[in-house]
């Protein structure tokens, strides 16, 4: 009788990989359209306007944004995050356009809610699209970004979004204490059910390049954002940021950028057990698209793989420019 050599393994990991059905049964994570938040850009013009550094992504008119809301509903994408392009004529030193109750974002919110009330709408609370210097806050003569004076503006901006029908405001400015101030203002004004998604761990990243083109702040940005956004070298600091934002009244937190910061996504989701979203930012999208357009990688495959990796790391949702494309593939 032949003896099996001792070296044959009792456990063969490949048994569970041998065909699609067993691989799907053994899969630890799934990706569905319900995991996606669709990031869109809106502008005040007509129709769609391509963004050169984000192939396949257009700035949408208010009417097109309403169509996008209907499309999200059809595709099972639960929410849309709205980012405005404001032309040079709409920018000033203090970003006053951000506070206008009838500004571009409030108008987009109303049109989108009208078109598809079942789709959640998330707004960006920060001044960068509206300031002539491109910073997320005010800019003092000595080049500093004043924290508390900026918060007063952000509170007004958040209230304008809430009044226009936003479901979630997402402060992305990284000022200290803004979550608490916005929460207090919401409570005072009767917006007790407004949700706050804090960009809690947001890093000073080179991956935001194409976004700044898309919102028209790339050319105008004076200096960098390192005095308010986090240092990519740090992760303990991210946990402190998250703890503070939760204590101030955030309902959900976000980590941004995404893939290069999956360790942070994982630590935040396991440490706090709160809904943790990850933002696959513009530079991440652009890298994948550029390589795919050159034929260097299989774009669809890498898109899906990158999104699944967020799930594996513990993200409860992913803000991504791929949302429509990925949801179409997921069926
Ligand atoms: C700033 C904001 C930024 C992004 C979202 N909100 C850019 C920045 O901090 O300079 C970047 C998103 C992306 O790159 O896709 N309010």
Boltz pocket constraint, residues with backbone or C-beta under 6 A from the ligand:
constraints:
  - pocket:
      binder: B
      contacts: [[A, 124], [A, 125], [A, 126], [A, 127], [A, 128], [A, 136], [A, 172], [A, 173], [A, 207], [A, 208], [A, 209], [A, 210], [A, 211], [A, 212], [A, 225], [A, 280], [A, 281], [A, 282], [A, 283]]
      max_distance: 6.0
